[in-house]
Amino acid sequence: MLLSISGFQGTIPRLHPRLLPDSFAQEAHNARLDDGALSPIRAPADTFSLPGQRRTFLRHQGVWRSWTGEVDAAPGPVADDRLYWTGDGAPKVEAGGVTYDLALPPPSSAPSLSVPAGETQPGGETPVEEVIYVYTFVTELDEESAPSLPSDPVYYADGDVIRVSGFEAPPAGRGVDRIRLYRSQTSLSGDTSFYYVAEFYTTTIQYDHDLAAEPMQELLPTFDYDMPPATLSGLTPMPNGMMAAFTQRELRFCEPYRPHAWPRKYELTTEHPIVALAALGSTLIVLTTGRPYIAQGTHPENMVMEQLEQDLPCVSARGVVDLGYAAVFPSADGLARITPQGGQIVSRPLFSRDDWRALAPSTFEATSYNGRYLYACRPEAGQPRKVGFIDLSGERPFHATADGRACAFWRDLTTGEVFFLEGDYTGDLIRQWDAGAAQTMRWRSKRAVLPTVTNFGVFMADTEGGASFTARVYADGALIHSETTPNAPVRLPGGFLADTWEIEVETDMTVSALYLAGAVPDLFGG
């Protein structure tokens, strides 16, 4: 008689220990479980000490950045050195080590116009045109504001030079160093548009525009460049130079490749307040306190948003994880997954409703590691955080736990490495996940119930590497033997019969198989 365990898997909390599938566990702690063997997760490695207690962190351009609050930060779709974020007061941008408010106010007053040589009036033989000027602010980062109020009109005839003055002083602390000037032109159909005339430094007091020497060029591009609201949240990069964010029930998009401009014309509205966003290519998953939405498009002006039929409220914005093919997040009744095709609760095979709520999903911090949903939670107020992961990649999902206290995660997309901030709510030490020495893992098999009572006489574990090993054999729930020697048959005590058997191992070795046999020859097919 032989009981063999291999192809090790994690736990399924909602199932009774006797009803678990073969190779699944009652407990799986600090176990890797990614190749069929039972191997330990490595301990975290200290990486960087922050100057104080922080809630959010990331590494940008090789430098660790951190904030005291819950921040959404991302490199922008322009120069590599720029970092944009929301959640730390008004939206911000950092470039060249300097931080600015992202909002770029337009000039609040109109320019003044005059014709130094004397203005030609209509009604004579010389054709005249009524013209208007506006101007914009331009920053050192080549960001351009919306235009000023339009000037009062003047009449222009061929050869006139129009003097433009009355430029407003630029806002302090926004890096504005230039002004761009635009002039109106009215088409035969009566439509009036503004066209680029010139660019000059903000120290310019007045500008004389000679149309013959400086003909009008491209159309004013910033006419509807609304500033991002101070309450903008959830900054999320998307393809084609887009960035998305939200305020309450309003989904907002920046002008492509212009993250300082958030035109109201692109705004979409949801039924319930938005909690978080996740981008899957050109598909944007919009998670709310009620039903989620899927928004799709290649440009803000053609984004189409559709509400899903499932009630999948997101209960933790910091628990949202982009797995590449899907957005996974904690919902009220379980771990939810949304793809461009729709959404569902994917943790129902793992957790009952009570099991799930016992994890306090509203406290989740999460990231992706090796394609798994790695999370930290705080099931009981005032108690340390706990870490676990959910594997959704196989035929049957499983759950496992691990040592650690994490109050924030950050994943390096270029390497797949995961870092966490150690603490229960804030922390000042960044550590790399699974990067140190092998930890001691603990794995306990299902309760294997045999058709008849028996007495196994031999135990053996196939292992390699590591230094410590302890195995425990249970019969009908009672510990009958504890063993510290792997890779050799070990005699078990006799004198009793049992129909329920379990094996527990606690080790830093890699375990490929566990065996219970009636006699030594049974281990080798004899």
ZAMARGU-4260 file (C-alpha; in steps of 0.2 Angstrom, whole numbers, plus 5000, padded with zeros to 4 digits):
<rodrens>
0) 5000/5000/5000 | 5007/5017/4995 | 5001/5035/4998 | 5011/5047/4987 | 5010/5066/4987
5) 5018/5077/4973 | 5013/5091/4962 | 5010/5102/4977 | 4997/5115/4977 | 4990/5128/4989
10) 4974/5129/5000 | 4956/5130/4995 | 4949/5138/5011 | 4931/5135/5007 | 4933/5116/5006
15) 4933/5104/5021 | 4951/5096/5024 | 4943/5079/5019 | 4936/5086/5003 | 4952/5094/4996
20) 4958/5088/4979 | 4974/5077/4979 | 4990/5087/4982 | 4981/5102/4989 | 4984/5108/5006
25) 4976/5113/5023 | 4990/5125/5025 | 5003/5132/5014 | 5014/5146/5021 | 5030/5153/5013
30) 5029/5140/4999 | 5033/5145/4981 | 5021/5132/4973 | 5025/5136/4955 | 5033/5120/4948
35) 5025/5106/4956 | 5038/5104/4969 | 5037/5111/4987 | 5050/5125/4988 | 5052/5140/5000
40) 5050/5158/4996 | 5065/5168/5000 | 5066/5181/5013 | 5064/5199/5009 | 5080/5209/5006
45) 5082/5227/5013 | 5083/5239/4999 | 5082/5257/5004 | 5078/5267/5019 | 5066/5282/5017
50) 5068/5299/5026 | 5052/5296/5036 | 5036/5287/5037 | 5028/5285/5019 | 5012/5278/5012
55) 5017/5277/4993 | 5033/5274/4984 | 5041/5270/4967 | 5057/5271/4958 | 5059/5283/4944
60) 5075/5286/4934 | 5084/5276/4947 | 5079/5287/4961 | 5067/5281/4975 | 5052/5293/4977
65) 5039/5292/4991 | 5024/5302/4998 | 5015/5302/5015 | 4998/5299/5007 | 4990/5288/4994
70) 4997/5294/4977 | 4995/5288/4959 | 5011/5292/4950 | 5017/5288/4932 | 5030/5293/4920
75) 5021/5304/4907 | 5020/5301/4888 | 5033/5315/4884 | 5051/5317/4890 | 5058/5302/4900
80) 5063/5313/4915 | 5045/5318/4919 | 5034/5311/4933 | 5016/5315/4935 | 5005/5311/4950
85) 4989/5314/4959 | 4983/5312/4977 | 4996/5324/4985 | 4986/5340/4984 | 4984/5347/4967
90) 4990/5336/4952 | 5009/5338/4950 | 5023/5336/4937 | 5042/5334/4941 | 5055/5338/4928
95) 5074/5340/4931 | 5072/5339/4949 | 5059/5353/4950 | 5041/5350/4955 | 5026/5361/4948
100) 5008/5361/4950 | 5001/5352/4934 | 4988/5365/4931 | 4994/5379/4919 | 4983/5394/4921
105) 4979/5404/4906 | 4981/5423/4905 | 4966/5431/4914 | 4966/5447/4904 | 4965/5451/4886
110) 4979/5460/4876 | 4978/5478/4870 | 4979/5482/4851 | 4984/5498/4842 | 4989/5503/4825
115) 5004/5515/4827 | 5002/5522/4809 | 4984/5525/4811 | 4970/5513/4810 | 4961/5512/4793
120) 4942/5513/4794 | 4929/5504/4784 | 4919/5512/4771 | 4934/5519/4760 | 4942/5511/4744
125) 4954/5501/4755 | 4948/5484/4760 | 4949/5482/4779 | 4946/5467/4790 | 4942/5466/4809
130) 4955/5457/4818 | 4957/5450/4836 | 4972/5444/4845 | 4974/5431/4860 | 4990/5425/4868
135) 4995/5410/4878 | 5008/5405/4891 | 5022/5393/4887 | 5033/5384/4900 | 5051/5378/4900
140) 5043/5361/4897 | 5035/5367/4881 | 5018/5366/4889 | 5005/5378/4882 | 4990/5386/4891
145) 4973/5389/4885 | 4972/5406/4877 | 4968/5423/4885 | 4952/5432/4883 | 4951/5440/4866
150) 4956/5458/4863 | 4945/5471/4857 | 4945/5471/4838 | 4954/5483/4827 | 4952/5486/4808
155) 4967/5480/4798 | 4971/5484/4780 | 4986/5477/4769 | 5002/5485/4775 | 4996/5489/4793
160) 5007/5485/4808 | 4997/5480/4823 | 5005/5483/4840 | 5000/5471/4854 | 5003/5475/4872
165) 4996/5473/4889 | 5003/5455/4892 | 5000/5449/4909 | 5014/5443/4921 | 5015/5424/4921
170) 5010/5414/4936 | 5024/5412/4948 | 5031/5394/4951 | 5025/5387/4935 | 5040/5389/4924
175) 5032/5400/4911 | 5046/5409/4901 | 5037/5412/4884 | 5022/5419/4876 | 5013/5414/4860
180) 5003/5426/4850 | 4988/5422/4839 | 4978/5432/4827 | 4960/5429/4820 | 4955/5426/4803
185) 4937/5425/4797 | 4933/5413/4782 | 4921/5417/4768 | 4908/5407/4778 | 4909/5418/4793
190) 4919/5406/4804 | 4933/5414/4814 | 4948/5405/4820 | 4965/5410/4828 | 4982/5406/4820
195) 5000/5407/4826 | 5009/5423/4824 | 5025/5423/4835 | 5033/5417/4851 | 5043/5428/4862
200) 5050/5429/4880 | 5038/5435/4894 | 5050/5450/4897 | 5042/5458/4880 | 5032/5473/4884
205) 5024/5475/4867 | 5025/5466/4850 | 5023/5474/4833 | 5015/5462/4821 | 5018/5465/4802
210) 5008/5451/4793 | 5018/5453/4777 | 5034/5449/4787 | 5026/5436/4798 | 5012/5427/4790
215) 5000/5417/4800 | 5004/5398/4803 | 4995/5384/4812 | 4979/5384/4820 | 4978/5388/4839
220) 4979/5371/4847 | 4974/5375/4865 | 4957/5383/4863 | 4949/5370/4874 | 4964/5365/4885
225) 4955/5365/4902 | 4966/5364/4918 | 4966/5347/4928 | 4954/5350/4943 | 4963/5350/4960
230) 4954/5335/4965 | 4959/5324/4951 | 4963/5306/4956 | 4969/5289/4950 | 4981/5295/4937
235) 4983/5280/4924 | 4994/5280/4908 | 4986/5273/4892 | 4993/5270/4874 | 4994/5284/4861
240) 4999/5297/4873 | 4983/5297/4884 | 4982/5298/4903 | 4966/5295/4912 | 4960/5300/4929
245) 4944/5304/4938 | 4935/5316/4950 | 4920/5308/4959 | 4909/5302/4945 | 4918/5310/4931
250) 4930/5301/4920 | 4943/5313/4913 | 4956/5311/4899 | 4971/5322/4895 | 4975/5329/4878
255) 4986/5316/4870 | 5004/5319/4874 | 4999/5335/4884 | 4996/5329/4902 | 4994/5347/4908
260) 4978/5349/4898 | 4962/5340/4902 | 4948/5346/4891 | 4930/5344/4898 | 4924/5339/4881
265) 4932/5322/4884 | 4923/5319/4900 | 4912/5304/4903 | 4901/5301/4918 | 4897/5285/4928
270) 4882/5281/4939 | 4892/5278/4955 | 4908/5286/4961 | 4924/5280/4953 | 4936/5271/4965
275) 4950/5266/4953 | 4956/5264/4935 | 4966/5250/4926 | 4972/5251/4908 | 4973/5235/4897
280) 4980/5242/4881 | 4967/5254/4874 | 4954/5247/4885 | 4951/5256/4902 | 4943/5247/4916
285) 4933/5259/4927 | 4929/5253/4944 | 4916/5261/4955 | 4907/5259/4971 | 4893/5250/4961
290) 4894/5242/4944 | 4910/5244/4934 | 4913/5251/4916 | 4923/5247/4901 | 4929/5262/4891
295) 4937/5258/4874 | 4945/5269/4861 | 4962/5275/4853 | 4959/5294/4856 | 4949/5303/4870
300) 4937/5310/4858 | 4932/5292/4852 | 4931/5284/4869 | 4915/5274/4871 | 4910/5268/4889
305) 4899/5254/4893 | 4892/5248/4910 | 4894/5230/4914 | 4879/5221/4921 | 4887/5213/4936
310) 4887/5221/4953 | 4906/5221/4956 | 4910/5236/4968 | 4928/5239/4971 | 4931/5240/4990
315) 4950/5245/4989 | 4958/5256/4976 | 4976/5250/4981 | 4970/5232/4979 | 4968/5234/4960
320) 4981/5224/4950 | 4984/5224/4931 | 4988/5206/4926 | 4991/5211/4908 | 4976/5202/4901
325) 4964/5207/4915 | 4961/5219/4930 | 4959/5210/4947 | 4952/5218/4962 | 4944/5215/4979
330) 4925/5216/4978 | 4912/5214/4992 | 4909/5196/4988 | 4926/5190/4982 | 4941/5194/4971
335) 4934/5200/4954 | 4942/5200/4937 | 4937/5210/4922 | 4943/5208/4905 | 4937/5218/4889
340) 4925/5204/4887 | 4917/5206/4904 | 4918/5203/4923 | 4916/5189/4936 | 4920/5184/4954
345) 4935/5172/4952 | 4938/5168/4970 | 4921/5158/4973 | 4930/5141/4971 | 4942/5147/4984
350) 4933/5157/4997 | 4915/5157/5005 | 4908/5173/5008 | 4913/5173/5026 | 4931/5167/5022
355) 4933/5182/5010 | 4926/5195/5022 | 4937/5188/5036 | 4952/5194/5026 | 4945/5212/5027
360) 4946/5215/5008 | 4944/5234/5010 | 4962/5234/5018 | 4970/5226/5003 | 4986/5232/4996
365) 4991/5221/4981 | 5002/5219/4966 | 5007/5205/4953 | 5021/5193/4956 | 5025/5179/4944
370) 5007/5181/4937 | 4999/5179/4954 | 4989/5191/4965 | 5000/5196/4979 | 4991/5205/4993
375) 4993/5212/5011 | 4978/5214/5022 | 4974/5219/5040 | 4960/5207/5045 | 4959/5214/5063
380) 4961/5232/5068 | 4977/5235/5078 | 4984/5219/5072 | 4999/5217/5060 | 4996/5215/5042
385) 4996/5198/5034 | 5003/5193/5017 | 4996/5180/5005 | 4994/5176/4986 | 4980/5169/4975
390) 4985/5159/4960 | 4972/5160/4946 | 4983/5153/4932 | 4980/5134/4934 | 4965/5123/4931
395) 4960/5126/4949 | 4965/5142/4959 | 4973/5141/4976 | 4978/5152/4990 | 4994/5153/5001
400) 5001/5164/5015 | 5018/5171/5018 | 5028/5180/5031 | 5028/5199/5030 | 5020/5216/5034
405) 5017/5227/5019 | 5008/5243/5018 | 5012/5247/5000 | 5019/5237/4985 | 5028/5243/4969
410) 5032/5232/4954 | 5046/5236/4942 | 5039/5232/4925 | 5056/5231/4917 | 5062/5217/4929
415) 5046/5210/4937 | 5054/5213/4954 | 5042/5217/4968 | 5046/5229/4982 | 5036/5233/4997
420) 5035/5246/5011 | 5036/5237/5028 | 5023/5242/5040 | 5005/5241/5045 | 5000/5258/5037
425) 5015/5268/5034 | 5034/5263/5034 | 5051/5270/5030 | 5060/5254/5024 | 5058/5247/5006
430) 5062/5229/5005 | 5062/5218/4989 | 5051/5203/4990 | 5058/5185/4988 | 5076/5191/4986
435) 5086/5184/5002 | 5089/5168/5009 | 5077/5153/5009 | 5064/5154/5023 | 5056/5140/5032
440) 5040/5135/5024 | 5025/5125/5031 | 5014/5114/5021 | 5001/5102/5027 | 4992/5089/5016
445) 4973/5086/5014 | 4965/5073/5026 | 4967/5058/5015 | 4953/5046/5020 | 4956/5028/5015
450) 4942/5015/5011 | 4947/5004/5026 | 4958/5006/5041 | 4976/5003/5040 | 4993/5006/5047
455) 5007/5013/5037 | 5023/5007/5042 | 5035/5018/5032 | 5037/5037/5029 | 5050/5045/5016
460) 5052/5062/5009 | 5062/5066/4993 | 5071/5083/4996 | 5086/5093/4990 | 5096/5108/4996
465) 5092/5117/5012 | 5097/5114/5029 | 5082/5110/5041 | 5069/5098/5039 | 5054/5092/5050
470) 5040/5081/5045 | 5025/5076/5055 | 5013/5061/5052 | 4995/5062/5059 | 4983/5047/5060
475) 4965/5051/5064 | 4970/5068/5069 | 4984/5063/5082 | 5002/5066/5079 | 5010/5048/5078
480) 5028/5053/5072 | 5040/5068/5070 | 5055/5065/5058 | 5070/5076/5054 | 5079/5065/5042
485) 5074/5066/5023 | 5078/5055/5009 | 5078/5039/5018 | 5064/5027/5023 | 5059/5029/5041
490) 5049/5017/5052 | 5032/5022/5059 | 5025/5016/5075 | 5013/5001/5075 | 5000/4994/5086
495) 4985/5004/5079 | 4974/5006/5064 | 4967/5023/5056 | 4958/5028/5040 | 4963/5047/5040
500) 4981/5052/5037 | 4990/5068/5035 | 5008/5074/5033 | 5015/5091/5038 | 5032/5097/5033
505) 5042/5112/5040 | 5058/5115/5030 | 5069/5126/5020 | 5073/5112/5007 | 5064/5108/4991
510) 5052/5094/4992 | 5048/5084/4977 | 5037/5070/4985 | 5031/5063/5001 | 5027/5045/5004
515) 5017/5034/5016 | 5020/5015/5013 | 5015/4999/5021 | 5033/4993/5020 | 5049/4998/5012
520) 5047/4988/4996 | 5031/4997/4993 | 5041/5013/4991 | 5050/5006/4976 | 5036/4996/4968
525) 5041/4980/4976
</rodrens>
